[in-house]
Amino acid sequence: MPKFKIIVSDDRGKPWTEEYDKDVADPHKWALNTIANFNASLRSGERPRTVVDVIILGESENYEHTWEKSNLVTIVKGGRMYDTARCTRCGVTGKRYSLSGTVTLDPKFKAAKYAQCISEKRT
C-alpha cells in the first residue's frame, strides 16, 4: 500500500501537508479528485483548496549535490580562503576551499548518508 503526502493550499497561500496510506494506482490523480470533490461540496466558511504537490514516501532518488554559493564575499579565516555552499535540493551545507568545485561537508553532515543528495520522489 503506497504511502504518500499531498501538499495543499487555499487562497490564504500558506500550504500544509496531509499524509495518506491508500491503495490507489495513481496518488496524484487521487489527490486531484479528492480536492475537486472537497471543493464541489464546500460549506459556509470553507475555502476552496488546490493541490500544490504530491510526494511518494519511502521512495527516493540519489543525485549529486547541486551546490550554490551562500555567501556574498569569499571568507578569509586563519589564513585560508573559502566560500560557503548549500545544496539546493537537500539543504546540506559545506565549504569550498578551491576553485575546483569540491565541497567539504560541514561536520554535522559528515555521515555517509549525506555523501549523495537524497530527494523524495515527486509525481
Buried (B, 14 or more C-beta within 10 A) or exposed (E): EBBBBBBBBBEEEEBEEBEBEEEBEEBBEBBBEBBBEEBEEEEEEEEEBBBEBBBBBEEEEEEEBEBEEEEEEEEEEEEEEBBBBBBEBBEBBBBBEEEEEEBEBBEEBEEEEBBEBBBBEEE
